[in-house]
Amino acid sequence: MADTDVATFLPTEWSNIKLATRDFNLLKTFIEKEIGIQIPPAKRVMLETRLRKRLRALEMPDFHTYTAHVFGPNRDEAEIVQLINAVTTNKTDFFREPAHFAFLTREAVPKLVEGRSEIRPLTVWSAASSTGEEPYTLAIVLSELEESQGVPWHVVATDISTAVLARARRAIYSETSTATIPQHLKYKYLLRSRDRTQGLVRIVPRLRQKVTFQRLNLLDPRYDLPRPIDVIFCRNVFIYFNRPTQSQILLRFVDALRPGGFVFLGHSETINGLSVPLVQIAPTIYRKAI
């Protein structure tokens, strides 16, 4: 069949295309191996739904054609990035789990700078930064702390999805999505669009300049990050990994952390039962030995 004939065979409704078992297994194996996310049979429909958008974008008639395109002899590296973008979950909010940010300012940072004659800049890593709400929340909190206590800082934000990193770098959000930011902080750190009907705001330049975004896969054997790191936020990510993978990632965190550094996990995550040199000091908050 000639390439010019393909359009004749394209379905008018991509929503009717089903993911066959063979193609599901290929995709499942790749996703679990490359990014560690578990895709049990119960998530087959979810995977099917998300990847239909890629079929439509590429004008492919079925998932078998798609997997042949992605995993065949002429493996399409650019589409693999799009595949990862499609399957990763990116739920986040400003000031999500606010107790963590309160602990950071009241407990963690004072411990990190305690007894030092010269206060060096803190390096804080948002290890699954998604569309930027978490790293910019960290930036707001740390900026307030710098004003009151003179503690300099820098935030490194990483994610495996290039799509969400691009959105995070733009730092443009709907006004409704910033409802959880206290009003006095909105005045300081958000710029409203000139066209008020758009309902958009943007993080102020002085914060954007202190947040660095880069792509990183938590399954990489080594993390290309500035070291040592003082604080790691990796919240609501471990729920997608099996226990051995969690252990491997945590050991890499420990390797990157400064002695006495902190790790913040999500509210439903725990390191109980894992052999990693971190001590729990509060719910979902851990510290590396000094």
Backbone hydrogen bonds in HBPLUS format (Angstrom, degrees):
<---DONOR---> <-ACCEPTOR-->    atom                        ^
c    i                          cat <-CA-CA->   ^        H-A-AA   ^      H-
h    n   atom  resd res      DA  || num        DHA   H-A  angle D-A-AA Bond
n    s   type  num  typ     dist DA aas  dist angle  dist       angle   num
A0005-ASP N   A0002-ALA O   2.92 MM   3  5.39 155.9  1.98 111.9 119.9     1
A0006-VAL N   A0003-ASP O   3.17 MM   3  5.47 163.0  2.20 110.9 116.0     2
A0008-THR N   A0005-ASP O   3.07 MM   3  5.59 138.3  2.25 112.1 122.8     3
A0009-PHE N   A0006-VAL O   2.87 MM   3  5.52 145.1  1.99 119.7 128.8     4
A0010-LEU N   A0007-ALA O   3.22 MM   3  5.14 157.6  2.28  99.8 106.6     5
A0016-ASN N   A0013-GLU O   3.20 MM   3  5.90 169.2  2.21 117.1 120.4     6
A0017-ILE N   A0014-TRP O   3.04 MM   3  5.51 166.1  2.06 117.3 121.8     7
A0024-PHE N   A0020-ALA O   2.84 MM   4  6.07 157.1  1.89 156.8 164.7     8
A0025-ASN N   A0021-THR O   2.92 MM   4  6.10 162.0  1.96 153.3 157.0     9
A0026-LEU N   A0022-ARG O   3.10 MM   4  6.39 153.0  2.18 145.2 152.4    10
A0027-LEU N   A0023-ASP O   3.03 MM   4  6.21 168.2  2.04 151.6 154.2    11
A0028-LYS N   A0024-PHE O   2.77 MM   4  5.88 164.0  1.79 154.6 160.0    12
A0029-THR N   A0025-ASN O   2.98 MM   4  5.99 166.2  2.00 144.4 148.0    13
A0030-PHE N   A0026-LEU O   3.10 MM   4  6.27 162.7  2.13 145.8 150.8    14
A0031-ILE N   A0027-LEU O   2.91 MM   4  6.07 171.0  1.92 157.9 160.1    15
A0032-GLU N   A0028-LYS O   2.99 MM   4  6.11 167.0  2.01 152.7 156.5    16
A0033-LYS N   A0029-THR O   2.99 MM   4  6.05 153.9  2.06 144.4 151.8    17
A0034-GLU N   A0030-PHE O   2.81 MM   4  5.85 169.6  1.82 158.1 161.3    18
A0035-ILE N   A0031-ILE O   3.01 MM   4  5.67 161.4  2.04 140.7 146.7    19
A0036-GLY N   A0032-GLU O   3.11 MM   4  4.34 127.2  2.41 103.7 113.0    20
A0038-GLN N   A0240-TYR O   3.07 MM 202  5.93 154.8  2.13 156.9 164.1    21
A0043-LYS N   A0040-PRO O   2.83 MM   3  5.60 161.0  1.86 126.3 132.3    22
A0044-ARG N   A0041-PRO O   3.07 MM   3  5.21 162.1  2.10 114.0 115.2    23
A0047-LEU N   A0043-LYS O   3.00 MM   4  6.30 162.0  2.04 155.3 159.4    24
A0048-GLU N   A0044-ARG O   2.91 MM   4  6.12 162.4  1.95 150.7 156.0    25
A0049-THR N   A0045-VAL O   2.86 MM   4  6.05 160.7  1.90 152.1 156.6    26
A0050-ARG N   A0046-MET O   3.06 MM   4  6.29 164.0  2.08 151.7 155.3    27
A0051-LEU N   A0047-LEU O   3.02 MM   4  6.14 159.2  2.06 152.8 158.2    28
A0052-ARG N   A0048-GLU O   3.11 MM   4  6.20 127.0  2.41 141.5 153.0    29
A0054-ARG N   A0051-LEU O   2.98 MM   3  5.12 129.3  2.25  99.0 112.4    30
A0055-LEU N   A0051-LEU O   3.15 MM   4  6.60 150.7  2.24 147.2 155.2    31
A0056-ARG N   A0052-ARG O   2.97 MM   4  6.27 160.7  2.01 150.7 155.2    32
A0057-ALA N   A0053-LYS O   2.94 MM   4  6.12 158.9  1.99 140.7 146.9    33
A0058-LEU N   A0054-ARG O   2.94 MM   4  6.05 154.0  2.01 147.0 153.2    34
A0059-GLU N   A0055-LEU O   2.74 MM   4  5.59 110.0  2.23 136.1 153.8    35
A0060-MET N   A0055-LEU O   2.94 MM   5  4.98 159.9  1.98 137.5 143.9    36
A0059-GLU N   A0056-ARG O   3.16 MM   3  4.83 146.3  2.28  92.9 103.0    37
A0066-TYR N   A0062-ASP O   3.32 MM   4  6.62 150.6  2.41 136.8 145.1    38
A0067-THR N   A0063-PHE O   2.85 MM   4  6.13 165.8  1.86 158.4 159.4    39
A0068-ALA N   A0064-HIS O   3.04 MM   4  6.16 155.5  2.10 144.9 151.9    40
A0069-HIS N   A0065-THR O   3.01 MM   4  6.16 146.6  2.12 139.4 148.6    41
A0070-VAL N   A0066-TYR O   2.90 MM   4  6.20 154.6  1.97 152.1 159.2    42
A0071-PHE N   A0067-THR O   2.80 MM   4  5.69 168.5  1.82 149.1 153.2    43
A0072-GLY N   A0068-ALA O   2.92 MM   4  4.82 126.3  2.22 125.0 131.2    44
A0080-ILE N   A0076-ASP O   3.06 MM   4  6.39 142.8  2.20 144.9 156.0    45
A0081-VAL N   A0077-GLU O   3.24 MM   4  6.62 148.1  2.35 144.8 151.4    46
A0082-GLN N   A0078-ALA O   3.28 MM   4  6.67 151.6  2.37 137.9 145.3    47
A0083-LEU N   A0079-GLU O   2.75 MM   4  6.03 149.7  1.84 149.9 159.0    48
A0084-ILE N   A0080-ILE O   2.96 MM   4  6.23 161.2  2.00 149.4 153.1    49
A0085-ASN N   A0081-VAL O   2.93 MM   4  6.19 158.2  1.97 146.9 153.5    50
A0086-ALA N   A0082-GLN O   2.94 MM   4  6.14 146.9  2.05 141.9 150.6    51
A0086-ALA N   A0083-LEU O   3.09 MM   3  5.08 117.9  2.50  92.5 107.6    52
A0087-VAL N   A0083-LEU O   3.09 MM   4  6.38 148.1  2.20 150.4 158.1    53
A0088-THR N   A0084-ILE O   3.14 MM   4  6.11 143.6  2.28 152.7 158.8    54
A0100-HIS N   A0097-GLU O   3.04 MM   3  6.03 157.0  2.09 131.8 135.8    55
A0101-PHE N   A0098-PRO O   3.06 MM   3  5.36 122.2  2.41 104.2 117.6    56
A0102-ALA N   A0098-PRO O   3.12 MM   4  6.46 154.5  2.18 153.2 160.9    57
A0103-PHE N   A0099-ALA O   2.95 MM   4  6.14 156.8  2.01 144.9 150.8    58
A0104-LEU N   A0100-HIS O   2.91 MM   4  6.11 153.3  1.98 142.9 150.8    59
A0105-THR N   A0101-PHE O   3.21 MM   4  6.40 160.2  2.25 143.8 146.7    60
A0106-ARG N   A0102-ALA O   2.96 MM   4  6.02 161.8  1.99 151.4 157.3    61
A0107-GLU N   A0103-PHE O   2.80 MM   4  5.20 156.3  1.85 139.7 146.0    62
A0108-ALA N   A0103-PHE O   2.99 MM   5  6.29 160.8  2.03 146.9 153.2    63
A0109-VAL N   A0104-LEU O   2.91 MM   5  5.91 172.6  1.92 161.3 162.0    64
A0111-LYS N   A0107-GLU O   3.20 MM   4  6.28 153.2  2.28 144.2 151.5    65
A0112-LEU N   A0108-ALA O   2.98 MM   4  6.24 149.2  2.07 150.6 160.3    66
A0112-LEU N   A0109-VAL O   3.00 MM   3  4.96 116.6  2.42  96.8 113.1    67
A0113-VAL N   A0109-VAL O   3.04 MM   4  6.31 145.0  2.17 157.4 166.0    68
A0114-GLU N   A0110-PRO O   3.02 MM   4  5.75 113.6  2.47 135.1 149.6    69
A0116-ARG N   A0113-VAL O   3.33 MM   3  5.82 161.6  2.37 135.3 132.5    70
A0122-LEU N   A0152-PRO O   2.91 MM  30  6.25 162.5  1.94 129.8 130.0    71
A0154-HIS N   A0122-LEU O   2.80 MM  32  6.18 128.0  2.07 158.4 174.7    72
A0230-ASP N   A0123-THR O   2.91 MM 107  5.41 152.9  1.99 145.1 154.0    73
A0231-VAL N   A0123-THR O   3.36 MM 108  6.76 156.4  2.42 150.3 152.6    74
A0124-VAL N   A0154-HIS O   2.96 MM  30  6.30 167.8  1.98 163.6 167.7    75
A0156-VAL N   A0124-VAL O   2.84 MM  32  6.20 158.9  1.88 153.6 160.7    76
A0125-TRP N   A0231-VAL O   2.81 MM 106  6.17 169.0  1.83 162.3 163.7    77
A0233-PHE N   A0125-TRP O   2.81 MM 108  6.14 169.1  1.82 169.4 172.1    78
A0126-SER N   A0156-VAL O   2.82 MM  30  6.19 158.4  1.86 157.6 165.1    79
A0158-THR N   A0126-SER O   2.98 MM  32  6.36 166.0  2.00 169.6 169.6    80
A0127-ALA N   A0233-PHE O   2.80 MM 106  5.95 157.7  1.84 160.7 168.5    81
A0129-SER N   A0158-THR O   2.81 MM  29  5.52 165.4  1.83 150.2 152.0    82
A0132-GLY N   A0129-SER O   2.96 MM   3  5.43 160.6  2.00 142.7 144.8    83
A0136-TYR N   A0132-GLY O   3.02 MM   4  6.03 160.7  2.06 154.9 160.7    84
A0137-THR N   A0133-GLU O   2.96 MM   4  6.03 141.7  2.11 138.0 148.5    85
A0137-THR N   A0134-GLU O   3.09 MM   3  5.06 120.6  2.46  96.2 111.5    86
A0138-LEU N   A0134-GLU O   2.92 MM   4  6.25 162.1  1.96 157.6 162.4    87
A0139-ALA N   A0135-PRO O   2.88 MM   4  6.11 148.4  1.98 138.8 148.1    88
A0140-ILE N   A0136-TYR O   2.95 MM   4  6.17 153.2  2.02 142.4 148.3    89
A0141-VAL N   A0137-THR O   2.97 MM   4  6.25 170.2  1.98 158.4 160.1    90
A0142-LEU N   A0138-LEU O   2.85 MM   4  5.97 165.9  1.86 153.5 157.9    91
A0143-SER N   A0139-ALA O   2.88 MM   4  5.87 147.5  1.98 140.6 149.6    92
A0144-GLU N   A0140-ILE O   3.04 MM   4  6.29 155.6  2.10 148.9 154.7    93
A0145-LEU N   A0141-VAL O   3.06 MM   4  6.34 151.1  2.15 141.3 149.7    94
A0146-GLU N   A0142-LEU O   2.82 MM   4  6.04 148.0  1.92 143.3 152.1    95
A0147-GLU N   A0143-SER O   3.05 MM   4  6.30 154.4  2.11 145.4 151.4    96
A0148-SER N   A0144-GLU O   3.12 MM   4  6.39 155.9  2.18 145.8 151.7    97
A0149-GLN N   A0145-LEU O   2.75 MM   4  5.68 157.4  1.80 151.8 158.0    98
A0150-GLY N   A0146-GLU O   2.80 MM   4  4.35 136.3  1.99 119.1 124.5    99
A0155-VAL N   A0210-LYS O   3.09 MM  55  6.34 179.5  2.09 168.5 168.6   100
A0212-THR N   A0155-VAL O   2.91 MM  57  6.33 162.8  1.94 161.4 163.8   101
A0157-ALA N   A0212-THR O   2.71 MM  55  5.90 174.1  1.72 169.1 167.9   102
A0214-GLN N   A0157-ALA O   2.97 MM  57  6.46 146.2  2.09 158.0 167.1   103
A0216-LEU N   A0159-ASP O   3.03 MM  57  5.48 155.0  2.09 117.6 125.4   104
A0165-LEU N   A0161-SER O   3.28 MM   4  6.42 153.5  2.35 141.1 148.6   105
A0166-ALA N   A0162-THR O   3.05 MM   4  6.21 151.6  2.13 143.5 149.7   106
A0167-ARG N   A0163-ALA O   3.30 MM   4  6.62 155.5  2.36 142.9 148.8   107
A0168-ALA N   A0164-VAL O   2.88 MM   4  6.09 155.0  1.94 146.8 154.2   108
A0169-ARG N   A0165-LEU O   2.95 MM   4  6.17 156.6  2.00 149.5 154.7   109
A0170-ARG N   A0166-ALA O   3.28 MM   4  6.54 148.5  2.39 140.5 148.0   110
A0171-ALA N   A0167-ARG O   3.21 MM   4  6.54 145.2  2.33 143.4 152.5   111
A0171-ALA N   A0168-ALA O   3.11 MM   3  5.08 122.4  2.46  95.3 109.7   112
A0203-ILE N   A0171-ALA O   3.11 MM  32  5.64 152.9  2.19 151.3 159.2   113
A0173-TYR N   A0201-VAL O   2.87 MM  28  5.43 161.8  1.90 152.3 158.5   114
A0201-VAL N   A0173-TYR O   2.80 MM  28  5.43 156.9  1.85 160.2 167.3   115
A0177-SER N   A0174-SER O   3.08 MM   3  5.35 129.4  2.35 102.0 114.6   116
A0175-GLU N   A0199-GLY O   2.82 MM  24  5.48 156.0  1.87 147.2 146.0   117
A0178-THR N   A0175-GLU O   3.13 MM   3  5.33 149.7  2.23 102.9 112.0   118
A0179-ALA N   A0176-THR O   3.31 MM   3  5.43 158.6  2.36 111.9 111.7   119
A0181-ILE N   A0178-THR O   3.05 MM   3  5.56 166.8  2.07 118.3 122.4   120
A0185-LEU N   A0182-PRO O   2.99 MM   3  5.45 133.3  2.21 110.0 122.8   121
A0186-LYS N   A0182-PRO O   3.06 MM   4  6.43 143.8  2.20 148.7 159.7   122
A0186-LYS N   A0183-GLN O   3.08 MM   3  5.04 122.0  2.44  94.1 109.1   123
A0187-TYR N   A0183-GLN O   3.21 MM   4  6.58 156.4  2.27 154.5 158.5   124
A0189-TYR N   A0185-LEU O   2.92 MM   4  5.98 156.6  1.98 154.1 159.7   125
A0190-LEU N   A0186-LYS O   3.01 MM   4  5.19 143.5  2.14 146.1 143.9   126
A0204-VAL N   A0189-TYR O   3.05 MM  15  5.32 153.4  2.12 134.4 135.2   127
A0191-LEU N   A0202-ARG O   2.76 MM  11  5.06 157.4  1.81 146.6 154.6   128
A0202-ARG N   A0191-LEU O   2.77 MM  11  5.06 142.7  1.91 137.1 149.6   129
A0193-SER N   A0200-LEU O   3.04 MM   7  5.56 153.7  2.11 156.5 149.6   130
A0198-GLN N   A0195-ASP O   3.04 MM   3  5.88 163.6  2.07 124.2 128.8   131
A0199-GLY N   A0196-ARG O   3.21 MM   3  5.59 147.3  2.32 106.9 115.2   132
A0207-LEU N   A0204-VAL O   3.13 MM   3  5.77 144.6  2.26 118.1 126.8   133
A0208-ARG N   A0204-VAL O   3.21 MM   4  6.50 167.0  2.22 152.6 156.6   134
A0209-GLN N   A0205-PRO O   2.91 MM   4  6.03 154.0  1.98 159.0 163.9   135
A0210-LYS N   A0207-LEU O   2.95 MM   3  5.38 150.4  2.03 111.4 120.5   136
A0211-VAL N   A0208-ARG O   3.29 MM   3  5.42 169.0  2.30 110.2 111.5   137
A0220-ASP N   A0217-ASN O   2.87 MM   3  5.49 167.7  1.88 123.2 127.0   138
A0225-LEU N   A0223-TYR O   3.02 MM   2  5.65 124.5  2.34 107.5  91.7   139
A0229-ILE N   A0256-ALA O   2.91 MM  27  5.93 167.8  1.92 149.7 153.4   140
A0258-ARG N   A0229-ILE O   2.79 MM  29  5.61 154.0  1.86 157.4 152.3   141
A0262-PHE N   A0230-ASP O   2.98 MM  32  6.50 150.6  2.07 152.5 155.4   142
A0232-ILE N   A0262-PHE O   2.84 MM  30  6.23 152.9  1.91 148.2 157.3   143
A0264-PHE N   A0232-ILE O   2.80 MM  32  6.17 160.5  1.83 165.4 171.7   144
A0234-CYS N   A0264-PHE O   2.91 MM  30  6.07 177.0  1.91 171.7 172.3   145
A0240-TYR N   A0237-VAL O   3.04 MM   3  5.94 169.3  2.05 126.0 129.4   146
A0241-PHE N   A0238-PHE O   2.99 MM   3  5.22 161.3  2.02 112.1 118.1   147
A0246-GLN N   A0242-ASN O   2.97 MM   4  6.25 157.5  2.02 154.3 161.6   148
A0247-SER N   A0243-ARG O   2.97 MM   4  6.20 159.9  2.01 154.6 159.1   149
A0248-GLN N   A0244-PRO O   3.04 MM   4  6.33 158.4  2.09 147.2 152.5   150
A0249-ILE N   A0245-THR O   3.01 MM   4  6.25 163.5  2.04 155.2 158.9   151
A0250-LEU N   A0246-GLN O   2.93 MM   4  6.13 164.4  1.96 152.9 157.5   152
A0251-LEU N   A0247-SER O   3.01 MM   4  6.21 152.9  2.08 148.6 155.5   153
A0252-ARG N   A0248-GLN O   3.18 MM   4  6.50 145.6  2.31 140.5 149.4   154
A0252-ARG N   A0249-ILE O   3.05 MM   3  5.12 120.9  2.42  96.1 111.1   155
A0253-PHE N   A0249-ILE O   2.88 MM   4  6.27 148.5  1.98 147.9 157.9   156
A0254-VAL N   A0250-LEU O   2.88 MM   4  6.20 161.1  1.92 151.6 155.5   157
A0255-ASP N   A0251-LEU O   3.05 MM   4  6.24 152.8  2.13 138.7 145.9   158
A0256-ALA N   A0252-ARG O   3.08 MM   4  6.32 143.5  2.22 142.0 150.8   159
A0256-ALA N   A0253-PHE O   3.00 MM   3  5.17 123.8  2.33  98.8 113.4   160
A0257-LEU N   A0253-PHE O   2.92 MM   4  6.10 133.4  2.14 148.4 162.4   161
A0257-LEU N   A0254-VAL O   3.25 MM   3  5.08 132.8  2.49  92.4 104.9   162
A0261-GLY N   A0258-ARG O   2.77 MM   3  5.15 147.2  1.88 147.3 145.0   163
A0260-GLY N   A0288-LYS O   3.02 MM  28  4.90 129.0  2.29 109.3 124.1   164
A0288-LYS N   A0261-GLY O   2.88 MM  27  5.45 162.4  1.91 157.9 163.9   165
A0263-VAL N   A0286-TYR O   2.82 MM  23  5.09 157.2  1.87 141.3 144.9   166
A0286-TYR N   A0263-VAL O   2.88 MM  23  5.09 165.7  1.90 153.7 158.3   167
A0265-LEU N   A0284-THR O   2.94 MM  19  5.19 174.3  1.94 159.7 161.6   168
A0269-GLU N   A0266-GLY O   3.07 MM   3  5.29 166.5  2.09 118.9 119.9   169
A0274-LEU N   A0271-ILE O   2.92 MM   3  5.49 157.4  1.98 145.5 145.5   170
A0276-VAL N   A0274-LEU O   3.08 MM   2  5.81 125.4  2.39 106.6  91.2   171
A0278-LEU N   A0276-VAL O   2.82 MM   2  5.70 139.4  1.98 106.6  94.4   172
A0279-VAL N   A0287-ARG O   2.89 MM   8  5.21 164.7  1.92 142.0 146.0   173
A0287-ARG N   A0279-VAL O   2.81 MM   8  5.21 148.1  1.91 136.2 146.2   174
A0281-ILE N   A0285-ILE O   2.99 MM   4  5.97 163.0  2.02 148.0 153.4   175
A0285-ILE N   A0282-ALA O   2.92 MM   3  5.09 165.9  1.94 135.1 131.7   176
